Amino acid sequence: MVTVTPIDSTTFEVMVERATTTTHKVTVTAPYYEKLTGKRITPEILVEKSFRFLLDRENQRPPAEMALGRGRGHLCWWPLIFKNFLISV
């Protein structure tokens, strides 16, 4: 289970409940959110679907802090793979 709680307009706390429960902090800039989604979904849904996408494809735990679109933990390949996934949502 993935639960997303807004901290502010660009930062979210994500709780992932699997065999163990982990908490993660995710930052999504407004321009990057708009680039990926065209504002078709909320930032919270973007973060939730991002985690579900990663968890479905990775066996390892997501990083404790992640920034979609900038800085440390930047997922530069994200738009190439994930945008097609979002279009189907």
PEMO-V848564 format. One record per residue. RES is the residue in one letter. SS is DSSP state (helix for helix, strand for strand, loop for the rest). Layout:
RES_SS ; RES_SS
This chain:
M_loop ; V_strand ; T_strand ; V_strand ; T_strand ; P_strand ; I_loop ; D_loop ; S_loop ; T_loop ; T_strand ; F_strand ; E_strand ; V_strand ; M_strand ; V_strand ; E_strand ; R_loop ; A_loop ; T_loop ; T_strand ; T_strand ; T_strand ; H_strand ; K_strand ; V_strand ; T_strand ; V_strand ; T_loop ; A_helix ; P_helix ; Y_helix ; Y_helix ; E_helix ; K_helix ; L_helix ; T_helix ; G_loop ; K_loop ; R_loop ; I_loop ; T_loop ; P_helix ; E_helix ; I_helix ; L_helix ; V_helix ; E_helix ; K_helix ; S_helix ; F_helix ; R_helix ; F_helix ; L_helix ; L_helix ; D_helix ; R_helix ; E_loop ; N_loop ; Q_loop ; R_loop ; P_loop ; P_loop ; A_loop ; E_strand ; M_strand ; A_strand ; L_strand ; G_loop ; R_loop ; G_loop ; R_loop ; G_loop ; H_loop ; L_loop ; C_loop ; W_loop ; W_helix ; P_helix ; L_helix ; I_helix ; F_helix ; K_helix ; N_helix ; F_helix ; L_helix ; I_helix ; S_loop ; V_loop
